[in-house]
Amino acid sequence: MQKWLHLPILGKVIMSQLQDSFGRKFHYLRMSVTDVCNFKCSYCLPDGYHPDGRPSFLTLSEIENLIAAFAKAGTRKVRITGGEPTLRKDFTDIIRVIADNQAISTLATTTNGYRLEQHAKEWFDAGLRRINVSVDSLDPRMFYQITGENKFDTVMRGIDAALNAGFERVKINAVLLKGLNDKDLPRFLHWIKNTPIDLRFIELMETGLGRDYFQAHHLPGSQIKQQLLADGWQLDERGAEDGPAQNFSHSDYQGRIGLIMPYEKNFCASCNRLRVSAKGKLHLCLFTEQGLDLRDLLQSPEQQPALLARLEDQLRLKKETHFLHQGITGVTQHLASIGG
């Protein structure tokens, strides 16, 4: 049974971080606010988004209660995800509600960049400080082939708008895809030579309905790592609160490169995040379980003790690893369903 420690932070009394039976502490919440996405990325939603009935996503008040509980349990970083989170009409209000919680020190989002050009400054002013933009290729034709949308120029203008708005950190996410964008590394390197952004290559993960695609396009991130080291890139020292990415720097480049390699040994040892789906289900891992409903305990602030108790009980069930090496992909049909 975890013992709660009361720690004074920013004039408030909070509880210690949630911790599982393997000693991993969780200060990072990835919260999906919608399953809807307007892109049709081949590795995630190749047929586009199709709602299962009339979707009912977390309301603004439910989000506020959720964040309040996680903050009391030691959460310091929140990332708003989707689907495509910026499709929510109240996206700016969601940012503001989370930013108003003084215990949350880092507020980020991941987006396809579709609305970024018009709204980057608005979101920054509301309290958003870090942003990840998915750009799987710097070749407009390949970008269209992977995403199903001819929006490359729109997304790139959005990234410029984010840089100009003053965000603490702008990251670019690219899923490694053999036979598609695996020749793009020189273009990406040229881009970050004089641009202060973090480029993150994400190794393709197998989901429940994607074995054929995985086998056709999986490219081990270790191959990129070997190339970077051979070209003089240095592996950065891992910070105490860093996630699973291995980050690399080079004296000749303003930007950095990160590699997320879920098939590497001990990948899960540094796990520090929990996920909540757009419909209010807690997911202890991206792959291994159906998720536990929290929504019944998000209706009022008075339910916070019961919600914290439920979180604590569930963390006892968290597994040591994701079991991808054994070919077990769990029930996740596509990454958009729980904000992958």
Disulfide bonds with the S-S distance in Angstrom:
none
